[in-house]
Amino acid sequence: MRRYLLFLVAACSLSACAGARQPWVELGGHRYVVELAQDDAARARGLMFRDAMDADRGMLFIHDTQEPQAYWMKNTKIALDILYFDNDHKLVSQQRDVPPCSLGDACPPYPSNAPARYVLELNAGQAEKLKLQDGALLKFGPGIPQAK
């Protein structure tokens, strides 16, 4: 029995059970496993220096307050869709197909057109694929902090 339990624990840690513990969001009927950027250092680093990101992955930036946001692509090597959401998880602004930037501090900003609390970065083209329109709702999976 003990050997069987050890097998289950090992199998679970190497399979879908591990995926079940990863934070996720759902948007437009599609689920994305997300990395969370919840502090200034993680938000500043974002997806810098990465060569690729799986199609079902993204990064969710969580800000302390809802306010106008602006993101840039400094040292980012992959094109992204930058999606801005308010406290109620409603899509309030979109920057689609934002190109990589290697200009350092000269990279342009990509602002939200409305106050936002959450920012979701996905691979470029995902917003078009999902036919996202402002007002779309972002569903949070377990373990993602909610606005207070």
N, C-alpha and C positions, 0 to 999 in steps of 0.2 A: 504494500500500500504506500509506504513512504517513497519508494522508488517511483511509483506512478505519479505521486504528487510532485516530486522533483522534476519529472519529465514534463508535466503540465506547466509548471512555472517556467521552465526553460523554453518550452515551445511557445508559450504566451509572450515571453519577452522578445522572441525573435519573429513574431508574426503580427497579425492584425490586432492582437490584444495591445501591443505597444502603440499602434496607431490610434486606438480608442482613447488613449491617455493624452494624445496631442491635442492642443487647442484647435478648434475649427470654427469657421463661419459658413453660413449658407447665404447665397445671393443668386437670385434668378433661377432657383431650383438646382443650383450646383453647389457642392460642398468643397471648400478649400481648407486644407490644413495650413495653419498660420503660425508664424513666429510672432511673438509679442514684443513690442518696443514700448515700454512703460515708463522709462526714465529718460532724462536728457541725454545721457551717453548713448543709450540704445537707439534713441530717435535720431541722434546726429550720425551714427554709424549706418543705420538703415541697411540697405542692400548693396552698399559699396563693395567694390572689388570682386563681385561674384561674376562668374563667366556665364552662368545659366541658372534657371529656376524651373523646376518641374511644372507642368501645366496646371496641376491641381494644388499648387502651393501659392502662398502669398505672405505678406507681412502686414500685421495690424498694428498701427501706431495709436496709442491711447494717451490723450492729453488730459491734463488736470481740469481744464475748463473748456467750455464751448466758446470759441472765438475765431475770427478769420485766421486761416492757416495758409502757409506758402511752403512748398517743398521744392527742392532742386535735385539735380542729378549728378552732383559733384562725385567724381570717381565711380560712377555707376556705369557698368558695362553692358547692361541689358535694357532694352526699351520696356517701358512700363505704362500701365494705365494707373492713374492716381485718382482714387475715388474718395470723396469727402462726405462724411455722415454726421448728422447732428446727435444731440442727446437721446433722441427717440429712435436712433438707428435708421433714419431716413436719408437717402442719398440727396445731398443738397448741391453738389458740384462735381464735375468730372473733368479731368485732363487726360485725354486719350492719346495713345501712341506717342508718349513722351520719349524723345530719343536719348541715348546715352550721352554723357558729356565728359570730356577729358580736359576742360579748360580751367579746372580748379575753381578758385573763387570767382571766376568770370562766368560760370554757368548761370543761365537765367533762372529766375524763380517761376514756379507754376502755382499761382494762388487759387484758393477757393473763392467762389463767388458769393459765399454766404458763411456765416459762422459754423464751425465744425468742431466736433469732439474726437471723432474717430477718423482715421485715414487708412484706407486699405490699398496696398500696392499689389497689383497682379501683373502678369506678363501682358505686354501690349497685345491688343486684339481681343482680350477677354470681354471687355465691356461691349464691344460690337457683337461678338458671338452671342452674348446674353441679351442683346437688344436692350441694354439698360437705359432707363429714363429717370430723370430726377423724380424723387418720391419713392423709388424702389426701397424695399426694406432689407436690412442686413440682420440676419438671425445669428445670435451668438450661441456657440456650444458651451458645455460646462467648462468652468475654470477661467472664463474671460470676465474681468471685472466690469460691472455695470456702472453707469453714471449715477452719481448721488444727488 
